[in-house]
Amino acid sequence: MSQVKVLVLSGYGLNCDRETAYSFQKMGAAAYQVHINDLTTGRCQLNDFDILVFTGGFSWGDDHGAGVLQALRIKKYLQADIQRFIEKNRLIIGICNGFQTLVNLGLLPGVSARWERQVALIHNDCGNFRNDWVKLSINSSSPCVFTKNLDYMELPIRHGEGKFYAGQSMIQNLLDKQLIVMQYATDRHRLANQRFPDNPNGSAMDIAGICDPTGHIFGLMPHPEAFHHETNHPQWLRLSQKTGINLPLGTQLFNNAIHYIKSLQ
């Protein structure tokens, strides 16, 4: 069985690529940080990889809106390559700025047609950039490959434009198709119900992450790559002393993706 190959995008204001590559490597994949220019010029071929990661950061300084310019560049130079990548049942994850890019591309939620923007991620209701940890309820009925066998997680957020916004008919469509993967919560049993700071940005339905109908394309505002070891958690020592660490690490999302690709080999 060949090693799963992961392409982690870098360049032009993107960050978290090293942490993301490290997290995939920790789970046993071969992860490569690839500058976006190497893809758009053909020096690197997307077809050589199994998983594509749109990382966090501030691509092109978030000029014209978070993820907008990166989405335009991707669509102009790589639309055909990504479409073939999707048709081969390979996986795509967008984290924070990457989620914003996938939404602007129209790859998420992709309920009627791809490459057409249907939802938005807009400025936080609080008016500020938020850097905090959040609790996340995970939909076990979602088709999302990345969250298989998970129902709760705690991850950090770092964003100024993370409010998920869509029309009521689209929200209902996401609910009906079980495409709402993650929602902000107060604890394991209760959703945030729009309350700040548990819902840090005012997202409709407390939405923190969604997938497409295949479950192969996943976008989320929180940063799973920033919880690759128990000591990353701000209360790790207290949790360890009282109950033992029993929170799933963010790397579990990557582990699920790797196992899915291996199941296809």
N, C-alpha and C positions, 0 to 999 in steps of 0.2 A: 504494500500500500504506500503510495507516494505521499510526501509531506504536503500539507495544505499550504498554499501560497497566498499571502495577503498583501495587497497594495494599499499602503497608507499615504494619502496625498499630503504634499507639503508645498510651501512656497507662498509668496505675496501676502503676508500677514497671518497665515495659518500657524497654529501652534498645537501643542499637545501631541504632535506626531511621534515624538520620541517615546512618550509615555504609552501611547496607543500601540506602537510597534513592540515595545517591551512587554505589554500585557498579553498580546497575542503570542509572542515568543514564550512567555511563561506558561502558556497553555499548550505549547508544543507545535505551534505553527511556524512557518518561515515567513517573517514579516519584513517588508522592504519599504523604506521611506522614499517616495518617488516624487520629484518635483513635477508640478502640473505641466511645465513646458516640455518635459521628456515624453509625456503622453501626447500632447497636442502636436508635437513635431515628429512623432513616430519613433523616437529613440527608444521608447519602451512600449511594449504591446500589452494592452489590457487583457487580451486573449490568453496570455501566459499565466493569469492569476485566477484564483477561486473566489476570493472575497475582496470587495472594494470598499475602502473606508474614506468617507468625507469627514475630515477632522474638525475640531473646534478652532476658534480663533477669530480673526477679524479680516477675512479675505478682502483684499483691495481696500482695506481700511473701512469696510462696510459703507463705502460711498454709494449713494442712491438706495441704501437699505441693506440690511444684513443678508449676505449671500447672493445678492442680485447680480453683481458683476461676475462672480464666479459661475453662477448658473448660465449667464449669457455666453461666457467663454466655453464652458463645457458643451452647451447645446450646439454652438457653432462648429466646434472641432471634433467632438467625440460622441455626438448623438447616435450615429450608426454603430459605433463600437460598443457603446453601453447597451443599445437595444439588442445586439447579438449576445452580449454578456448575460442579459436578463433571460433571453430565450433559451440559454443553456442551463437554466436553473441555478445560476451562481448568485451569490449573496451580496447585498449592498447595505451598509449601515451609515447613517449620517448622525454625527454627534454635535449638538449645539449649532455652531455655524454650519456644520454639515447638514443638519436637519433643515435649517433655513434654506440651504441650497437645494435640497431635494424637493422641498415645497415649491420653490420658485421654478424649478425645472418641470414640475408637474408629475414627477415620479411618485410622489405621495400626495394624496392617498391613492390616486390612480384607479378610482372606482368606476369611471366611465371611459376615460381615455387617458393615455399617458402623454406627457409632454405638453399638457395644458394646465396652467395653474388653477387650482380649485379652492385652496384654503390659504391662510396667511399666518405668519408669525410676526406680531407687531410689538410696539413698545410696551414695556411693563406698565401696569396701572399705577404702580408706586412712583413712577417717573425717574427711577434710579436704576443703575446697574446693581444686580444682586449677586453676592458671593456668599453662599450659605450651603448648608446641608438640608436635604428634603427627604421626607418619607414617601414611598411610592407603593401604591396598590397595583398589582399586576393582574391583568385579565387572563385567567387560565383557559378561557374559551377562545382566545385569540389564535389565529393561525400562525402568529409570529414564531419563526424558527429560533430566534435569539433568546426568547423568554420561556422556552419549554421547561415545564416542571417548576416554575417560579411563581410565587404569589405575593411576595413582598420584598422590598429592597430599600436601602438608604444610600443615597448618592449625593455628591456635591453639585451645585449649579453655579454658573458664572455667566450671566447674560444680562443684556439691557433690552433685548427684543425677543422675548420668549412667550408672549401671550398668544396662545392659539386662538385663532378667530376663523369662523366660517358661518354661513347662513344656516338657519334652523333645519332646512331640508337636508343639507349636507351632514350636519351633526347627527340627524336621525339615520341617515344612510350609514354613517360610521358605526352607530350603535347597532343597527340591524345586522350589519355584516361582521360585527365583533372586531372592528379594526382599531378601536381605541385600546391600546396595549397597556399604557401606564397612565395612572392618575395620581395627582398629589393627594396625600392623606395626612391625617393627624396621628394615626397609629395603624396597627395591623388590621383593624376592623372598621375604621371610619374614614371616609373621604374628607378632604379639606372643606368641601362645600363652599368654595369661593373665599374662604377666610384667609386673610393675610396674617402671618407670613407662611402658613402651611402651604397655601397656594401663592407662590412668590411673585406672580406676574399677572394674575387675573384671568388665566386661561379659561375658556368656555369648558364646562363639564370637568374642570380640574385636569384637563388633558396635558400630559407631560410627554407622551410618545404615541405614535401611530404606525401602522404597517399598511402595506398594500394587500389586496385580496389573496395573493399567493403566500404571503408571510415571508417572502424572500427579501423585501425591501423594508427597512425599519429606520425610523428617525426618532430621536429623543433629545430633549433639551439637557437633562442631567449628563454628567460625565462618568461613565463606567470605568474608563481607563485610570481615573484618579482614585479608585478604590481597589488597588491590586494587592494590597496587603492589609491585614487587620489593623496595623498601627496607623494607617491613613485616616481612620475614623477618629473624630475629635474626642469621642468618649470611649476609646478602645480599652483603656485601663480600667475604667469604672465598670464597663460591661464585663470585662474579663474577671474582675474580682467578684462581681455579684452573681453573674449567671453563666459566664463563659461566652466567648464570641460565637453567636449562632446566626449572625447576619450573613447572607450570601454576598460574596465579593462581587464587584462589578465585572470582574473577569469571567464570571460564570456565563455572562451573555456571549462572550467570545468563545468560551469552551463549547457552548451549545452549537454555535455556528460551525466550529471546526468538526464536531462530531457529525453534523448534518452532511457536510461536504464529504467526509470519509465514508458515510453510508451510501454515497452515490458512486464511489470508486469500485 
